[in-house]
Amino acid sequence: MPPVHPRPCTVLARLTLSVLERASADSAIWREPEVHRAVLISGLSVLVGGLAQLQADLG
């Protein structure tokens, strides 16, 4: 049986959640505007990747 590789959007979602979990321990990190931008971009990337995957599965 060939190895099963996770989809890129799944990997990005897991990485994003992992970073957010680590960042939640340090409330000072949220003072940085770059953190807000990174979370927004990561979330949007996961959303777009998930929608593309859903469209491919339905199409």
C-alpha positions in Angstrom: 0.0 0.0 0.0 1.5 3.4 -1.0 2.1 5.9 1.8 -0.6 8.4 2.4 0.6 12.0 2.2 -1.4 14.8 4.0 -2.8 17.5 1.8 -1.0 20.8 1.9 -4.0 22.6 3.4 -4.2 20.1 6.2 -0.5 20.6 7.0 -0.9 24.4 7.0 -3.9 24.1 9.2 -2.0 22.0 11.7 1.0 24.3 11.7 -1.2 27.3 12.2 -3.0 25.8 15.1 0.3 24.7 16.7 1.8 28.2 16.4 -1.4 29.7 17.9 -1.3 27.3 20.8 2.3 28.2 21.5 1.7 31.9 21.1 -1.3 31.8 23.5 1.1 31.2 26.3 2.7 34.6 25.8 0.2 37.4 25.7 2.8 40.0 24.8 3.1 38.4 21.3 -0.3 39.8 20.3 1.1 43.4 20.6 3.0 42.8 17.4 1.1 43.7 14.2 3.0 41.1 12.2 1.5 38.4 14.3 -2.0 39.6 13.4 -1.1 39.7 9.7 0.4 36.2 9.9 -2.6 34.7 11.5 -4.9 36.4 9.0 -2.9 35.2 6.0 -2.5 31.7 7.4 -6.3 31.5 8.1 -7.1 32.7 4.6 -4.7 30.3 3.1 -6.2 27.4 5.0 -9.7 28.6 4.0 -8.8 28.8 0.3 -7.0 25.5 0.3 -10.0 23.8 2.0 -12.4 25.3 -0.5 -10.3 24.1 -3.4 -10.1 20.7 -1.9 -13.9 20.6 -1.4 -14.5 21.8 -4.9 -12.2 19.1 -6.3 -14.0 16.4 -4.2 -17.4 17.6 -5.4 -16.3 18.1 -9.0 
